[in-house]
Amino acid sequence: MLYNVKFYIQCDVKITEHGDEIIEYIPGVSATCIADLPAKFFVDDPKALQKPLEAVSQVVEAQYLLFSSVYELDPQAFEAIKAKFAFAIYPIGPSIPHFELSKTLTTNQNDIDYLHWLDSQPKKSVLYISMGSFLSVSKSQMDEIVAGVKSSGVRVFWVARGDTCELRDCVGDLGLVVPWCDQLRALCHDSIGGFWSHCGWNSTLEAVYAGLPILTFPILWDQVPNGKQIVEDWRIGYRVKKKAGVELVVSSEEIAELVKKFMDVESEEGKDLRERAKQLQEICRVCHVVAMPYPGRGHVNPMINLCKLLAAKKNDILITVVVTEEWLGFIGPEPKPDNIRFSTIPNVLPSELFRGANYPAFYDAVMTKMGAPVERLLDQIQPPVATIIADIELLWAVPAGRRRDIPVASLSTPSASFFHLLFRNRELNLLEHLMDHFNVDSTTVGHVAAMPFPGRGHINPMMNLCKLLASKNPQLLVTFIITEEWLSFIGSDPKPDNIRFSTIPNVIPAERLKAADFPGFYEAVMTKMEAPFELLLSQLDPPATAVIADIEVRWGVGVGIRRNIPVALLWTMPATFLSMLHRFNIFSQNKDIPLECFGK
């Protein structure tokens, strides 16, 4: 195994004594104090740590690694992980189920009730509170939270599972308490001004997507470093609990003061907090496409028409059309959508007025003089470029994208017949090679078997990924494999026709008993789900051609290897957290750094 767990179990140094000490040797992770390591989950059961570490160690056997994240949120961690593994790594986030909320969501009566209440509140005046769906805080701490929030005088929309009657009485007229809501829809409502969160990764991504600052109150596992990332790295939130320690209780007075400060949208600090949150929101919401036409009317016009079509189809796309300063003078006044903008490079080419006199020299200048200024522009432009669309005659465009790991789409402006004449032999040779390599015919149907870890924070991102895949390729069949109990939870959720559910028996403890003995639940997932999953996989029709498994379903890779089926692993937490787990052995090499004792 890659990790030295024994060192942690034998260590007798407590986080409460050394939590402020800093470690800076985790590749891809910024300077982190010991208190922000994911220790709390394992204080009572050190064996619980070993299972996730074993799951992470299986990553090397996969063909792909997928992250429910965005590269720009974790760039150093992604680069460190890419350097560690030889296979492809893809950030697929934000794994948000919809980008156009008003067009895609249905509304039921419960939604109407809380949406009407939110509609009646002033903009940015409501604090949204959710402690997550798995574990919560002690009663003494909850009493202080309730008293502090009430004393702050801030409007609150509180999602509390279980008995909500007592909370309703405490919150009074300034708040609304519900057992459930569509969280993303609520967070994107104009009246919400901030989010009190347990810092689960899905909730964190939704807050970033909504452009909201966060009051962090992590409870366990990745929530702890997530909270640190929110407060120190992104600087879009405040900590509710200032010091590490399981038994420490934050007083109602501290909470009231913090909530008032956090929800003061007119203070300079409050404005800065929200401005940074908005900047992160742009990273998640905007797909930035750079369009590079060949400098000629017969090329510029088709490129701009394509850009207008893309801009009309998606509100969350930003398109930068790159032209020379001379060409901006020709096309600048033309009407265009708000999400298309122009950016220029210097006039490094002969003027358009003299082009006809010596076209070979003009063409040579396009090939030799345009590439460098365009590449400088690519390195400086904001937000970072997600995709390049380049005229096929700009020979330097594809290498420029490849050097920056930016995908490039080539646009051919002549007819398809002309393109076919130029490339016919090369095209036929390529197709022949591909058919021989994959040994498939045109009637083959891709069939993906998706195996999430049985928990809401894992199933939702996996389903969102499957919906994305299904929408991109209508010929793809996705079988989403869950227990019979989980089918009763999500079976009625809307999904594309090419996604189907398939179940295995309830071989693990019921979801309602999960929190009482999570180590026992985790052990059951590791030891009892594999056999029925493998049996089901062997019976699927058509046979599965690929498996997407949650990393924490550590037997998923082994099943794929035994059946010669490629496996992609999905990590539903931040890349920073995976980097921490995958390099636990580094801690043991730094024994001068005091660490939390995971045993008693």
C-alpha positions, -999 to +999 in steps of 0.1 A: +000+000+000+012+036-007+005+049+028+021+046+062-011+046+083+007+031+113+025+063+119-007+081+125-022+055+147+009+055+170+012+093+171+001+107+204+001+144+196-034+160+196-047+185+171-058+208+199-022+211+210-005+216+176-033+226+153-017+260+144+015+245+131+019+247+093+029+221+068+040+231+033+052+198+017+020+184+001+024+187-037-004+209-051-017+219-017-011+254-003+004+259+032-020+242+056-022+241+094-025+207+110-060+216+122-072+217+086-061+181+078-090+156+075-085+141+109-118+144+128-134+115+111-109+090+124-105+100+161-128+072+173-120+046+147-085+047+132-093+017+110-118+039+091-089+058+076-074+028+060-103+020+037-104+054+018-066+052+015-069+018+000-095+031-024-073+060-035-044+035-040-065+018-067-064+049-089-033+037-106-052+008-121-078+030-139-078+042-174-092+077-166-097+099-135-126+123-134-131+151-110-164+168-100-145+201-100-132+229-122-095+232-130-094+269-121-106+262-085-077+237-079-050+244-105-020+235-084-036+202-072-046+193-107-010+198-120+004+178-091-020+150-098-013+151-135+024+148-127+017+117-105-004+096-130+003+085-165-033+084-177-058+110-187-073+133-160-104+154-166-121+180-145-158+177-155-173+202-131-191+220-120-213+189-119-244+211-118-276+195-131-286+226-150-272+259-161-305+276-172-325+273-140-356+291-152-360+269-183-353+235-170-369+232-135-403+221-127-421+235-096-442+217-071-463+230-042-435+228-017-413+248-040-440+274-044-442+280-007-406+287+000-401+305-033-429+328-025-413+335+008-379+342-008-397+365-034-410+386-006-375+393+010-352+421+001-323+413-022-292+397-006-309+399+029-313+362+036-288+338+051-293+303+038-284+276+063-278+239+057-258+215+078-258+187+052-276+154+049-254+130+068-240+141+102-248+172+123-235+189+154-240+183+191-272+196+208-253+221+229-237+236+198-270+236+179-286+255+207-259+281+205-262+284+167-300+288+169-297+315+196-269+333+178-287+334+145-319+346+161-300+373+181-283+386+149-316+398+136-307+385+101-333+369+079-327+331+076-338+303+053-330+271+072-330+236+057-331+212+086-338+175+082-359+159+110-380+177+135-383+214+124-409+225+149-385+237+175-364+256+150-395+273+136-404+286+170-368+299+176-364+316+142-398+333+144-410+358+118-376+366+104-370+331+091-384+301+073-375+265+082-382+236+058-371+200+058-360+201+022-356+224-008-340+225-042-307+239-029-293+252-061-325+270-070-326+286-036-289+297-036-294+313-070-324+333-057-318+371-056-328+373-019-300+350-007-270+369+004-248+342+020-246+305+028-239+288+062-225+255+050-209+223+063-186+226+033-194+194+016-179+196-019-213+196-038-226+224-016-194+243-020-196+241-058-232+252-058-223+282-037-195+291-061-219+286-090-244+310-073-217+335-065-222+335-028-199+339+002-198+311+027-198+308+065-178+276+070-188+251+097-172+218+086-179+187+105-157+159+091-136+144+063-130+166+032-152+193+047-123+205+069-098+212+041-127+225+020-134+251+046-098+261+047-098+265+009-129+287+010-116+310+037-078+312+030-073+303-007-104+317-023-111+343+004-149+341+000-159+332+036-154+333+073-149+305+098-176+300+124-153+278+145-120+296+149-100+268+166-097+231+161-111+207+186-141+184+186-154+195+220-151+233+215-185+250+213-189+284+196-210+307+218-242+324+206-226+358+211-198+350+188-222+336+162-245+366+163-216+390+158-202+370+130-235+366+112-242+403+113-207+410+099-211+384+072-244+396+060-234+433+060-234+437+022-227+474+024-194+472+044-161+473+024-152+439+037-186+425+027-183+440-008-148+426-012-160+392-001-189+391-026-167+405-054-143+376-050-173+352-049-185+367-082-151+362-098-152+325-088-187+323-102-175+335-136-150+307-136-177+281-131-203+297-153-184+309-183-170+287-211-145+310-228-140+303-265-114+321-285-122+323-323-094+329-348-105+335-383-082+337-413-079+374-423-102+375-453-139+383-457-146+348-470-132+334-437-141+361-412-178+362-420-184+324-416-164+325-383-185+353-369-217+336-380-207+305-362-199+325-331-233+342-332-249+308-334-230+295-304-237+327-284-274+324-291-275+287-280-257+292-247-259+321-223-230+308-203-205+311-231-181+340-237-165+343-272-135+364-280-129+369-317-093+377-324-085+399-354-059+424-365-064+460-356-071+467-393-098+441-394-115+454-363-119+487-382-137+467-410-161+448-387-163+467-354-197+484-359-215+453-369-242+442-343-233+412-321-246+395-290-233+408-256-214+376-250-192+381-281-163+405-279-133+414-301-097+414-292-069+426-314-033+418-323-010+443-341-011+448-378+017+423-385+004+416-420+004+436-453-026+459-455-058+444-469-055+471-496-023+455-510-033+419-505-041+412-542-008+426-555+012+399-538-010+372-522+018+346-517+036+372-495+004+379-476-002+342-470+034+337-459+029+366-434-002+349-420+017+317-415+048+332-400+039+365-382+005+361-367+012+331-344+034+348-319+011+378-310-019+354-309-001+332-284+008+361-262-028+371-262-039+336-252-015+337-222-029+371-210-066+369-217-092+365-190-110+344-181-088+315-191-095+300-225-115+268-225-116+261-263-101+276-295-120+277-328-094+284-355-096+286-393-081+254-407-057+275-428-040+289-396-015+261-393+000+274-361-033+274-342-035+237-333+001+236-319-006+268-299-036+251-283-018+218-277+011+236-259-015+251-235-036+220-232-065+238-248-087+219-272-089+233-308-117+230-333-108+237-369-133+255-391-131+248-429-149+276-448-148+261-483-173+233-493-171+198-478-164+185-513-134+207-517-121+196-483-127+160-493-107+163-525-078+177-506-077+152-478-094+121-493-065+097-492-054+108-457-090+105-445-095+070-458-063+058-443-072+072-409-106+055-410-091+022-420-066+024-391-093+032-366-116+004-377-087-021-374-076-008-341-109-009-323-124-038-344-159-022-343-185-015-369-208+015-373-237-003-355-218-007-322-236+010-293-215+024-265-228+011-231-215+027-199-222+011-165-221+037-137-214+026-102-217+054-075-209+051-039-242+049-020-245+084-006-262+115-018-229+134-021-217+107-045-249+097-064-258+133-074-225+141-091-224+107-108-260+112-121-251+147-133-221+133-152-242+106-168-268+131-179-241+152-195-227+121-213-262+111-224-270+145-238-238+147-257-243+113-274-279+101-279-265+067-291-249+061-258-266+039-233-259+044-196-269+019-169-270+035-135-265+008-109-277+013-073-293-006-045-330-013-044-333+012-015-316+040-035-339+033-065-368+042-042-351+075-034-342+086-070-361+063-093-387+090-101-362+117-109-363+130-145-336+116-168-328+112-205-343+082-223-308+067-228-302+064-190-317+034-173-316+022-137-306-013-127-304-025-091-285-049-068-301-062-036-300-042-003-268-059+009-257-028+030-273-012+061-303+010+054-296+047+048-314+058+079-289+037+100-258+049+082-248+077+106-251+054+137-223+032+124-206+047+094-175+025+096-198-006+096-216+009+066-184+016+048-171-019+054-204-034+040-199-013+008-164-026+004-172-063+011-208-070+001-216-049-030-189-063-053-204-097-060-239-086-069-225-058-090-202-082-109-231-106-114-252-078-128-224-066-150-221-100-166-259-100-174-262-065-189-275-064-225-259-050-245-226-058-227-209-028-210-181-013-230-169+010-202-174+014-164-175+047-145-170+040-108-167+062-077-132+060-064-144+049-030-160+018-046-125+004-046-134-029-061-147-012-093-113-012-110-107-049-102-141-059-118-132-040-149-097-055-152-112-091-148-136-084-177-112-063-198-135-033-196-119+002-193-127+019-160-129+056-154-129+067-117-149+096-105-137+117-075-165+137-060-144+158-037-118+185-045-085+177-062-067+192-033-082+166-010-072+137-033-037+151-033-037+151+005-048+114+006-026+102-021+005+116-004-001+105+032+032+087+031+049+122+030+037+129+065+055+099+078+087+111+063+084+144+082+082+130+118+093+163+132+058+176+123+033+167+150+001+151+137-032+142+151-034+108+167-060+087+150-060+060+177-068+063+214 
